[in-house]
Amino acid sequence: VIGVNTCGGCPGKKSVTRAAEMVKRGADTIVLASCITKGNPIGFPCPHARQMKAAVEKKVGETIKIIDYTH
């Protein structure tokens, strides 16, 4: 584990820079928390989840694996 971080709150703009920093420090996989993509445990997923994932993918590149949920 390189790090654990938040998206920075709505609309998740800090997720991109935080993911890039984790890759810079050696991460080969970025995992989006279940609260973002599935709304666990409250059942309300982030309305910006798709945009956030796409922006992270664009920033970190195709060689970094992106996983949509933690559990």
Wavefront OBJ file of the C-alpha trace (Angstrom):
o trace
v 0.000 0.000 0.000
v 1.484 3.309 -1.089
v -1.231 5.432 0.450
v -4.856 5.916 1.350
v -6.517 9.171 0.504
v -9.881 10.808 -0.029
v -11.252 12.269 -3.233
v -11.257 15.659 -1.540
v -15.016 15.941 -1.313
v -17.560 16.881 -3.920
v -16.993 16.899 -6.867
v -13.812 14.872 -6.320
v -11.377 17.211 -8.064
v -8.500 16.289 -5.749
v -8.720 12.603 -6.698
v -6.732 13.211 -9.885
v -3.754 14.923 -8.283
v -3.784 12.533 -5.335
v -3.814 9.485 -7.626
v -0.958 10.960 -9.674
v 1.054 11.521 -6.501
v 0.529 7.921 -5.416
v 1.741 6.721 -8.829
v 4.748 9.013 -8.508
v 5.513 7.279 -5.190
v 5.322 3.824 -6.736
v 1.670 2.762 -6.902
v 0.808 0.480 -9.808
v -2.904 0.306 -8.980
v -5.452 2.924 -7.948
v -8.541 1.669 -6.125
v -11.635 3.843 -5.912
v -13.454 3.348 -2.628
v -16.821 1.628 -2.648
v -18.442 4.786 -1.315
v -17.572 6.498 -4.610
v -18.762 3.891 -7.089
v -21.340 1.851 -5.178
v -22.431 4.192 -2.402
v -21.510 1.682 0.295
v -22.494 1.753 3.078
v -25.241 4.362 2.631
v -26.473 3.367 -0.841
v -25.779 6.723 -2.488
v -22.934 6.559 -5.031
v -21.071 9.689 -6.010
v -22.794 11.405 -8.944
v -19.320 12.285 -10.277
v -17.855 8.749 -10.084
v -17.617 8.171 -13.851
v -16.063 11.562 -14.513
v -13.666 11.098 -11.617
v -12.542 7.674 -12.839
v -12.091 8.934 -16.407
v -10.030 11.905 -15.220
v -7.814 9.674 -13.046
v -7.312 7.228 -15.937
v -6.363 10.061 -18.268
v -3.878 11.495 -15.775
v -2.116 8.296 -14.668
v -2.070 6.541 -18.036
v -2.974 3.113 -19.326
v -0.253 1.214 -17.473
v -1.857 1.896 -14.076
v -4.670 -0.464 -13.114
v -7.892 1.163 -11.873
v -10.198 -0.876 -9.624
v -13.765 0.408 -9.193
v -14.424 -0.609 -5.588
v -12.697 -1.726 -2.427
v -15.175 -4.299 -1.129
l 1 2 3 4 5 6 7 8 9 10 11 12 13 14 15 16 17 18 19 20 21 22 23 24 25 26 27 28 29 30 31 32 33 34 35 36 37 38 39 40 41 42 43 44 45 46 47 48 49 50 51 52 53 54 55 56 57 58 59 60 61 62 63 64 65 66 67 68 69 70 71
